Amino acid sequence: MLLQLISVLGALMVLSAYGLLQSGIWSELHAGYLALNIIGSLLLAVVAIEDQRAGFIFLEFAWAGLGLVGVARAVKARRMAS
């Protein structure tokens, strides 16, 4: 039951971030967008690890990694704007 709750929370986080991006409320470098994507994908990775789903483990860690690339881009953009 706990893993189901974790997976639903992770999916809601990732989907919410995507929805807010698509609606124009957030940009791809918005801190909230990046945080929801990274945390949501890591929650889903925990479930994938527990279920021993190699493809999903790869997908979720890659998704989190891409989120970290976004964090680096956001930091760089803020430094250049200062």
Backbone as a chain_set.jsonl record, in Angstrom:
{"seq": "MLLQLISVLGALMVLSAYGLLQSGIWSELHAGYLALNIIGSLLLAVVAIEDQRAGFIFLEFAWAGLGLVGVARAVKARRMAS", "coords": {"N": [[0.818, -1.2, 0.0], [1.935, 1.264, 0.797], [3.897, 1.663, -1.179], [2.27, 2.033, -3.389], [1.063, 4.483, -2.762], [3.336, 6.128, -2.752], [4.073, 5.9, -5.441], [1.851, 7.039, -6.749], [1.936, 9.646, -5.708], [4.453, 10.477, -6.732], [3.923, 10.318, -9.506], [1.851, 12.218, -9.715], [3.28, 14.513, -9.067], [5.164, 14.749, -11.181], [3.421, 14.916, -13.375], [1.934, 17.203, -12.693], [3.919, 19.176, -12.78], [4.511, 19.091, -15.517], [2.021, 19.811, -16.595], [1.756, 22.447, -15.605], [3.889, 23.605, -16.916], [3.098, 23.294, -19.619], [0.818, 24.857, -19.629], [1.825, 27.342, -19.496], [2.271, 28.6, -17.125], [4.531, 28.024, -15.648], [8.038, 28.071, -16.541], [10.583, 26.134, -18.261], [12.812, 26.423, -16.688], [11.95, 27.126, -14.219], [12.017, 27.016, -10.698], [10.144, 25.497, -9.22], [9.071, 23.79, -11.164], [11.334, 22.285, -11.848], [11.939, 21.136, -9.352], [9.596, 19.61, -8.752], [9.703, 17.768, -10.865], [12.189, 16.439, -10.425], [11.979, 15.412, -7.758], [9.564, 13.966, -7.966], [10.255, 12.06, -9.939], [12.29, 10.7, -8.619], [10.878, 9.559, -6.508], [9.275, 7.793, -7.968], [11.336, 6.211, -8.926], [12.172, 4.895, -6.622], [10.035, 3.141, -6.206], [10.252, 1.652, -8.56], [12.72, 0.432, -8.151], [12.161, -1.157, -5.918], [10.307, -2.879, -7.08], [11.93, -4.078, -8.901], [12.24, -3.258, -11.628], [13.908, -2.817, -14.309], [13.889, -1.201, -16.668], [12.201, 0.922, -15.922], [13.594, 1.888, -13.742], [15.895, 2.9, -14.99], [14.631, 4.848, -16.64], [13.473, 6.637, -14.724], [15.694, 7.549, -13.217], [17.115, 8.72, -15.28], [15.327, 10.741, -15.968], [15.343, 12.274, -13.605], [18.029, 13.014, -13.694], [18.062, 14.609, -16.0], [16.512, 16.644, -15.021], [18.288, 17.707, -13.173], [20.182, 18.742, -14.908], [18.664, 20.818, -15.904], [18.51, 22.359, -13.564], [21.183, 23.175, -13.364], [21.326, 24.735, -15.691], [19.489, 26.73, -15.001], [20.722, 27.931, -12.806], [23.021, 28.925, -14.05], [21.83, 30.742, -15.849], [20.73, 32.567, -14.066], [23.018, 33.582, -12.874], [24.211, 34.85, -15.04], [22.354, 36.825, -15.499], [22.687, 38.468, -13.388]], "CA": [[0.0, 0.0, 0.0], [2.804, 2.437, 0.866], [4.515, 1.861, -2.491], [1.243, 2.593, -4.269], [0.934, 5.9, -2.421], [4.55, 6.787, -3.233], [4.039, 5.975, -6.908], [0.829, 8.014, -7.143], [2.477, 10.974, -5.389], [5.49, 10.78, -7.724], [3.289, 10.569, -10.801], [1.156, 13.508, -9.632], [4.285, 15.585, -9.086], [5.695, 14.88, -12.544], [2.346, 15.379, -14.256], [1.614, 18.589, -12.332], [4.975, 20.018, -13.334], [4.318, 19.137, -16.969], [0.811, 20.592, -16.85], [2.048, 23.864, -15.355], [4.757, 24.036, -18.009], [2.313, 23.385, -20.852], [-0.156, 25.94, -19.514], [2.548, 28.61, -19.53], [2.41, 29.165, -15.779], [5.948, 27.869, -15.33], [8.965, 27.824, -17.644], [11.384, 24.936, -18.001], [13.845, 26.713, -15.695], [11.3, 27.508, -12.965], [12.462, 26.145, -9.607], [9.078, 24.56, -8.882], [9.007, 22.79, -12.227], [12.488, 21.4, -11.708], [11.819, 20.388, -8.097], [8.556, 18.583, -8.893], [10.2, 16.728, -11.766], [13.264, 15.656, -9.806], [11.465, 14.667, -6.604], [8.59, 12.998, -8.455], [10.918, 10.948, -10.625], [13.018, 9.904, -7.624], [9.874, 8.732, -5.819], [8.945, 6.698, -8.875], [12.508, 5.335, -8.997], [12.134, 4.043, -5.426], [9.067, 2.074, -6.476], [10.818, 0.803, -9.615], [13.78, -0.377, -7.538], [11.494, -2.165, -5.085], [9.675, -3.854, -7.99], [12.995, -4.598, -9.763], [11.863, -2.954, -13.018], [15.122, -2.183, -14.826], [13.561, -0.137, -17.613], [11.659, 2.062, -15.2], [14.688, 2.441, -12.934], [16.664, 3.726, -15.918], [13.817, 5.996, -17.031], [13.284, 7.607, -13.64], [16.963, 8.201, -12.901], [17.43, 9.607, -16.41], [14.434, 11.895, -15.829], [15.903, 13.081, -12.514], [19.287, 13.582, -14.195], [17.729, 15.712, -16.902], [16.081, 17.73, -14.148], [19.492, 18.329, -12.615], [20.735, 19.556, -15.994], [17.847, 22.029, -15.875], [18.945, 23.158, -12.409], [22.46, 23.799, -13.749], [21.009, 25.801, -16.653], [18.813, 27.817, -14.286], [21.752, 28.621, -12.007], [23.855, 29.668, -14.999], [21.034, 31.86, -16.359], [20.602, 33.572, -12.99], [24.33, 34.224, -12.712], [24.444, 35.738, -16.18], [21.422, 37.938, -15.391], [23.132, 39.345, -12.288]], "C": [[0.862, 1.265, 0.0], [3.456, 2.723, -0.489], [3.52, 2.432, -3.497], [1.078, 4.091, -4.013], [2.139, 6.698, -2.921], [4.499, 6.943, -4.747], [3.004, 6.985, -7.393], [1.325, 9.431, -6.865], [3.54, 11.39, -6.409], [4.899, 11.108, -9.077], [2.557, 11.904, -10.802], [2.132, 14.681, -9.687], [4.792, 15.828, -10.502], [4.625, 15.438, -13.484], [1.929, 16.819, -13.951], [2.646, 19.545, -12.912], [4.789, 20.178, -14.839], [3.097, 19.978, -17.33], [1.039, 22.083, -16.657], [2.988, 24.432, -16.42], [3.941, 24.258, -19.277], [1.291, 24.52, -20.821], [0.501, 27.314, -19.527], [2.71, 29.265, -18.175], [3.871, 29.117, -15.344], [6.751, 27.711, -16.614], [9.801, 26.597, -17.298], [12.501, 25.174, -16.998], [13.257, 27.178, -14.366], [11.678, 26.507, -11.875], [11.399, 25.11, -9.231], [8.963, 23.438, -9.89], [10.134, 21.772, -12.059], [12.364, 20.533, -10.461], [10.769, 19.283, -8.213], [9.01, 17.444, -9.785], [11.232, 15.836, -11.092], [12.724, 14.811, -8.663], [10.465, 13.604, -7.05], [9.247, 11.803, -9.118], [11.717, 10.09, -9.642], [12.059, 9.037, -6.801], [9.482, 7.543, -6.686], [10.107, 5.714, -9.015], [12.553, 4.395, -7.795], [11.196, 2.858, -5.655], [9.618, 1.117, -7.531], [11.917, -0.102, -9.065], [13.161, -1.499, -6.711], [10.871, -3.265, -5.948], [10.671, -4.499, -8.951], [12.641, -4.47, -11.24], [12.979, -2.144, -13.66], [14.826, -1.023, -15.768], [13.054, 1.105, -16.919], [12.698, 2.695, -14.285], [15.52, 3.371, -13.812], [15.904, 4.996, -16.279], [13.747, 7.047, -15.933], [14.588, 8.281, -13.239], [17.411, 9.111, -14.04], [16.589, 10.879, -16.323], [14.945, 12.83, -14.739], [17.207, 13.74, -12.957], [19.055, 14.747, -15.135], [17.219, 16.913, -16.106], [17.267, 18.457, -13.532], [20.226, 19.166, -13.664], [19.971, 20.881, -16.062], [18.221, 22.931, -14.717], [20.244, 23.876, -12.748], [22.226, 24.942, -14.74], [20.369, 27.001, -15.963], [19.81, 28.625, -13.464], [22.62, 29.478, -12.922], [23.111, 30.895, -15.522], [20.903, 32.956, -15.305], [21.92, 34.299, -12.764], [24.584, 35.229, -13.828], [23.528, 36.967, -16.12], [21.855, 38.925, -14.312], [24.242, 40.271, -12.687]], "O": [[0.561, 2.225, -0.71], [3.557, 3.878, -0.903], [3.893, 3.228, -4.359], [0.967, 4.874, -4.956], [1.989, 7.801, -3.446], [4.844, 8.0, -5.276], [3.258, 7.714, -8.352], [1.151, 10.321, -7.698], [3.531, 12.522, -6.892], [5.32, 12.065, -9.727], [2.629, 12.648, -11.781], [1.837, 15.717, -10.284], [4.843, 16.967, -10.966], [4.899, 16.327, -14.29], [1.604, 17.572, -14.869], [2.3, 20.59, -13.465], [4.899, 21.285, -15.367], [3.143, 20.769, -18.272], [0.568, 22.894, -17.455], [2.888, 25.606, -16.779], [4.076, 25.291, -19.933], [0.941, 25.076, -21.862], [-0.187, 28.335, -19.564], [3.233, 30.376, -18.084], [4.379, 30.063, -14.742], [6.227, 27.278, -17.64], [9.735, 26.084, -16.181], [13.086, 24.212, -16.501], [14.002, 27.584, -13.474], [11.662, 25.297, -12.102], [11.735, 23.959, -8.952], [8.781, 22.277, -9.525], [9.914, 20.563, -12.12], [12.648, 19.337, -10.502], [11.021, 18.145, -7.817], [8.734, 16.28, -9.497], [11.152, 14.611, -11.181], [12.988, 13.61, -8.608], [10.508, 12.47, -6.572], [8.845, 10.662, -8.89], [11.808, 8.876, -9.82], [12.394, 7.909, -6.439], [9.369, 6.42, -6.195], [9.888, 4.517, -9.202], [12.93, 3.231, -7.93], [11.53, 1.718, -5.335], [9.467, -0.098, -7.405], [12.033, -1.261, -9.464], [13.587, -2.651, -6.795], [10.907, -4.441, -5.586], [10.297, -5.373, -9.733], [12.728, -5.433, -12.002], [12.991, -0.916, -13.565], [15.455, 0.03, -15.668], [13.429, 2.22, -17.281], [12.684, 3.908, -14.076], [15.816, 4.5, -13.421], [16.461, 6.093, -16.233], [13.944, 8.233, -16.2], [14.59, 9.476, -12.947], [18.018, 10.155, -13.8], [17.091, 11.974, -16.58], [14.976, 14.046, -14.929], [17.458, 14.899, -12.629], [19.762, 15.753, -15.078], [17.466, 18.06, -16.477], [17.249, 19.679, -13.387], [20.825, 20.189, -13.332], [20.569, 21.939, -16.255], [18.246, 24.152, -14.871], [20.392, 25.061, -12.45], [22.857, 25.995, -14.637], [20.667, 28.148, -16.295], [19.748, 29.854, -13.431], [22.919, 30.628, -12.601], [23.696, 31.973, -15.628], [20.962, 34.142, -15.628], [21.932, 35.499, -12.493], [25.105, 36.319, -13.591], [23.882, 38.029, -16.631], [21.438, 40.083, -14.32], [24.712, 41.06, -11.867]]}, "num_chains": 1, "name": "protein.A"}
